[in-house]
């Protein structure tokens, strides 16, 4: 298991090496510029921050992280008390070697740049984390040596948790967190590979939007699996933007750990660099980019910000898909205007017909979306639906592009197993529908030239 492989990760502060769990104020101040918060920093395996004024802000930092957010308040407070604060001065660099997976580091305040290099010194990744972000460190189980460097752009405070602090604070939740930390590292390695692929074949990617007028229609399940089917054909060249508000589920369905968002990338610094850093990659080669990570970020998703994100995403990918869910807000409307194909997912239910008719009227009459850009998908989410394909086509006045037959609980079973239904059960109805839709999209957009 990740947290049990190595006992004493070392950090290099200003040319000197220290063991994180014995790092203290006097030692750090002797280095060229690095220091810490307060007179003494306790070993993170012990209780170094019992004051509520220290514990609560640290709990908030943990709550903001996808890795730790689902833990109980008791566990979060236990971890917060074991955190060690380190001051990184502007211009100084902290380096952590290949066995760094036993350490968790957050940027609490200030500004820093994180870079990851391989054993040969080749730069794999460079990111500019925002305050509160979890820095990505190499996972020991990879067997390769990587070096993570954290350079202070401005005076910064880092919060660290070493192996003992994690084990003591997490208790029985240690496996859950270890798996998530490994996933983060795998996603970063995939991101580096994607960057190389995309740099070699930059083009203006077409946009495909997925929408449903009714919640529970299966639009996100179909969007994620269709995007994955396309990514298998075009690895690291397909991006799925999750713009379903206020809660998106693309990362959950794809079994990836979301680390950033479009809304978060807009807050400071280089927007394109931040946006690229927010993309996480599934093992199929599919990139997933959340619009928001928290409900309070929804207001940040303006038409202007969404257009900027589309411009960046389209310049680095072969195809951009957007899961709009049921949203027709600013972000969704700008995507629909630019989409070369609008996939409308419709369940064959009486309650869905009125909403679907109204939505299609908006697309045709108000947004001037021509019929040849609309692809209607009939998704049989329940057995024995009251309306068949012919009845739905008659009511809506539009032919269905394809039908996805009832698939029982296979999509939910795949999510619980940490997999896409496309991978877990390639012969399932959703898998067949996703592959058929992927072929339809690739053919009509002439992706193969």
Secondary structure in CASP SS format (residue, H / E / C, confidence):
PFRMAT SS
TARGET T0000
AUTHOR 0000-0000-0000
METHOD secondary structure of the structure
MODEL  1
X C 1.00
X H 1.00
X H 1.00
X H 1.00
X C 1.00
X C 1.00
X C 1.00
X C 1.00
X C 1.00
X E 1.00
X E 1.00
X E 1.00
X E 1.00
X C 1.00
X C 1.00
X E 1.00
X E 1.00
X E 1.00
X E 1.00
X H 1.00
X H 1.00
X H 1.00
X C 1.00
X C 1.00
X H 1.00
X H 1.00
X H 1.00
X H 1.00
X H 1.00
X C 1.00
X C 1.00
X C 1.00
X C 1.00
X C 1.00
X E 1.00
X C 1.00
X C 1.00
X C 1.00
X C 1.00
X C 1.00
X C 1.00
X C 1.00
X C 1.00
X C 1.00
X C 1.00
X C 1.00
X C 1.00
X C 1.00
X C 1.00
X C 1.00
X C 1.00
X H 1.00
X H 1.00
X H 1.00
X H 1.00
X H 1.00
X H 1.00
X H 1.00
X H 1.00
X H 1.00
X H 1.00
X H 1.00
X H 1.00
X C 1.00
X C 1.00
X C 1.00
X C 1.00
X C 1.00
X C 1.00
X C 1.00
X C 1.00
X C 1.00
X H 1.00
X H 1.00
X H 1.00
X H 1.00
X H 1.00
X H 1.00
X H 1.00
X H 1.00
X H 1.00
X H 1.00
X C 1.00
X E 1.00
X E 1.00
X E 1.00
X E 1.00
X E 1.00
X C 1.00
X C 1.00
X C 1.00
X C 1.00
X E 1.00
X E 1.00
X E 1.00
X E 1.00
X C 1.00
X C 1.00
X C 1.00
X H 1.00
X H 1.00
X H 1.00
X C 1.00
X E 1.00
X E 1.00
X E 1.00
X E 1.00
X E 1.00
X E 1.00
X C 1.00
X C 1.00
X E 1.00
X E 1.00
X E 1.00
X E 1.00
X E 1.00
X E 1.00
X C 1.00
X C 1.00
X C 1.00
X C 1.00
X C 1.00
X E 1.00
X E 1.00
X E 1.00
X E 1.00
X E 1.00
X C 1.00
X C 1.00
X C 1.00
X C 1.00
X C 1.00
X C 1.00
X E 1.00
X E 1.00
X C 1.00
X C 1.00
X C 1.00
X C 1.00
X H 1.00
X H 1.00
X H 1.00
X C 1.00
X C 1.00
X C 1.00
X C 1.00
X E 1.00
X E 1.00
X E 1.00
X E 1.00
X E 1.00
X E 1.00
X C 1.00
X C 1.00
X C 1.00
X E 1.00
X E 1.00
X E 1.00
X E 1.00
X E 1.00
X E 1.00
X C 1.00
X H 1.00
X H 1.00
X H 1.00
X H 1.00
X H 1.00
X H 1.00
X H 1.00
X H 1.00
X H 1.00
X H 1.00
X H 1.00
X H 1.00
X H 1.00
X H 1.00
X H 1.00
X H 1.00
X H 1.00
X H 1.00
X H 1.00
X H 1.00
X H 1.00
X H 1.00
X H 1.00
X H 1.00
X H 1.00
X H 1.00
X H 1.00
X H 1.00
X H 1.00
X H 1.00
X H 1.00
X H 1.00
X H 1.00
X H 1.00
X H 1.00
X H 1.00
X H 1.00
X H 1.00
X C 1.00
X C 1.00
X C 1.00
X C 1.00
X C 1.00
X E 1.00
X E 1.00
X E 1.00
X E 1.00
X E 1.00
X E 1.00
X C 1.00
X C 1.00
X C 1.00
X C 1.00
X C 1.00
X C 1.00
X C 1.00
X H 1.00
X H 1.00
X H 1.00
X H 1.00
X H 1.00
X H 1.00
X H 1.00
X H 1.00
X H 1.00
X H 1.00
X H 1.00
X H 1.00
X H 1.00
X H 1.00
X H 1.00
X C 1.00
X C 1.00
X C 1.00
X C 1.00
X E 1.00
X E 1.00
X E 1.00
X E 1.00
X E 1.00
X C 1.00
X C 1.00
X C 1.00
X C 1.00
X C 1.00
X C 1.00
X C 1.00
X H 1.00
X H 1.00
X H 1.00
X H 1.00
X H 1.00
X C 1.00
X C 1.00
X C 1.00
X C 1.00
X C 1.00
X C 1.00
X C 1.00
X H 1.00
X H 1.00
X H 1.00
X H 1.00
X C 1.00
X C 1.00
X C 1.00
X C 1.00
X C 1.00
X H 1.00
X H 1.00
X H 1.00
X H 1.00
X H 1.00
X H 1.00
X H 1.00
X H 1.00
X C 1.00
X E 1.00
X E 1.00
X C 1.00
X C 1.00
X C 1.00
X C 1.00
X C 1.00
X E 1.00
X E 1.00
X E 1.00
X E 1.00
X C 1.00
X C 1.00
X C 1.00
X C 1.00
X H 1.00
X H 1.00
X H 1.00
X H 1.00
X H 1.00
X H 1.00
X C 1.00
X C 1.00
X H 1.00
X H 1.00
X H 1.00
X H 1.00
X H 1.00
X H 1.00
X H 1.00
X H 1.00
X H 1.00
X H 1.00
X H 1.00
X H 1.00
X H 1.00
X H 1.00
X C 1.00
X C 1.00
X E 1.00
X E 1.00
X E 1.00
X E 1.00
X E 1.00
X C 1.00
X C 1.00
X C 1.00
X C 1.00
X C 1.00
X C 1.00
X H 1.00
X H 1.00
X H 1.00
X H 1.00
X H 1.00
X H 1.00
X H 1.00
X H 1.00
X H 1.00
X C 1.00
X C 1.00
X E 1.00
X E 1.00
X E 1.00
X E 1.00
X E 1.00
X E 1.00
X C 1.00
X C 1.00
X C 1.00
X H 1.00
X H 1.00
X H 1.00
X H 1.00
X H 1.00
X H 1.00
X H 1.00
X H 1.00
X H 1.00
X H 1.00
X H 1.00
X H 1.00
X H 1.00
X H 1.00
X H 1.00
X H 1.00
X H 1.00
X C 1.00
X C 1.00
X C 1.00
X C 1.00
X H 1.00
X H 1.00
X H 1.00
X E 1.00
X E 1.00
X E 1.00
X E 1.00
X E 1.00
X E 1.00
X C 1.00
X C 1.00
X C 1.00
X C 1.00
X C 1.00
X C 1.00
X C 1.00
X C 1.00
X C 1.00
X H 1.00
X H 1.00
X H 1.00
X H 1.00
X H 1.00
X H 1.00
X H 1.00
X H 1.00
X C 1.00
X C 1.00
X C 1.00
X E 1.00
X E 1.00
X E 1.00
X E 1.00
X E 1.00
X C 1.00
X C 1.00
X C 1.00
X C 1.00
X C 1.00
X H 1.00
X H 1.00
X H 1.00
X H 1.00
X H 1.00
X H 1.00
X H 1.00
X C 1.00
X C 1.00
X C 1.00
X C 1.00
X H 1.00
X H 1.00
X H 1.00
X H 1.00
X C 1.00
X C 1.00
X C 1.00
X C 1.00
X H 1.00
X H 1.00
X H 1.00
X H 1.00
X H 1.00
X H 1.00
X H 1.00
X H 1.00
X H 1.00
X H 1.00
X H 1.00
X H 1.00
X H 1.00
X H 1.00
X H 1.00
X H 1.00
X C 1.00
X C 1.00
X C 1.00
X C 1.00
X C 1.00
END
